[in-house]
Amino acid sequence: MEFIIDTVNLEEIKDAIDHMPIVGVTSNPSIVKATAPENFFDHMRKVRDIIGTDRSLHVQVISKNCDEMVNEAHRILKEIDNRVYVKIPVSYEGI
């Protein structure tokens, strides 16, 4: 079993990796919206800095159509790093 924390709150992430065997961080659009980072990509790079490269980082696209999902996925990898797991919604467009 692996434990992946479902938040982008920086303090929650720091606390979790200090006290639990967290192997990664995952997010979705509603979690990001609730945290309301000023700059999404800067914020996600801070998450990566906190968790390092040994832990996984999962980021979901927000686009609704296939071409935009692909473009957004490439941008996520470019803006954060190429080790991010890009999450694609399971929908007709996502599949």
C-alpha positions in Angstrom: 0.0 0.0 0.0 1.2 3.5 -0.8 0.0 6.8 0.8 -0.5 9.7 -1.5 -1.8 13.0 0.1 -4.6 14.7 -1.8 -3.9 18.4 -1.3 -1.9 21.2 -2.6 -1.8 23.1 0.7 2.0 23.6 1.3 1.8 23.4 5.1 -0.4 20.2 5.0 2.1 18.6 2.6 5.1 19.5 4.8 3.4 18.1 7.9 2.3 14.9 6.1 5.8 14.1 4.8 7.3 14.8 8.3 4.9 12.4 10.0 3.6 9.9 7.6 5.1 7.6 4.9 3.8 9.7 2.1 5.1 8.6 -1.4 3.4 11.4 -3.4 1.0 14.3 -3.8 -2.1 14.3 -6.0 -4.5 17.1 -6.9 -7.5 17.8 -8.9 -9.1 21.1 -10.1 -11.4 21.4 -7.1 -8.6 21.0 -4.6 -6.4 23.5 -6.5 -9.4 25.9 -6.6 -10.0 25.6 -2.8 -6.3 26.4 -2.2 -6.4 29.3 -4.7 -2.7 29.7 -5.5 -1.8 33.0 -7.0 0.2 31.3 -9.8 -0.6 27.6 -10.4 2.7 26.6 -11.9 4.8 28.5 -9.3 2.7 26.8 -6.6 3.1 23.3 -8.1 6.9 23.9 -8.4 6.9 24.7 -4.7 5.1 21.4 -4.0 7.8 19.6 -6.0 10.5 21.4 -4.0 8.9 20.2 -0.8 8.4 16.6 -1.8 11.6 16.2 -3.9 12.0 14.0 -6.9 11.7 10.7 -5.0 8.0 11.3 -4.4 5.4 11.4 -7.1 3.4 14.5 -8.1 0.0 14.0 -9.8 -1.6 17.0 -11.6 -5.0 16.8 -13.4 -5.8 18.7 -16.5 -8.9 21.0 -16.5 -9.6 21.0 -20.2 -12.7 19.3 -21.6 -11.7 18.3 -25.1 -9.0 16.0 -26.3 -6.8 18.4 -28.1 -6.8 20.9 -25.2 -6.1 18.1 -22.7 -3.0 17.0 -24.7 -1.8 20.6 -25.0 -2.4 21.2 -21.3 -0.6 18.0 -20.4 2.5 19.1 -22.4 2.4 22.5 -20.7 2.2 20.9 -17.2 5.3 18.8 -18.0 7.1 21.8 -19.4 6.2 24.2 -16.6 6.6 21.9 -13.6 8.9 19.1 -14.6 8.9 16.0 -16.8 8.3 13.6 -13.9 4.8 14.8 -13.2 2.0 12.2 -13.6 -0.6 14.0 -15.7 -4.1 12.9 -14.7 -6.7 12.8 -17.5 -10.4 12.5 -16.7 -12.0 9.3 -17.8 -14.5 10.7 -20.3 -15.1 10.2 -24.0 -12.7 13.1 -24.7 -10.1 11.9 -22.1 -10.0 8.4 -23.5 
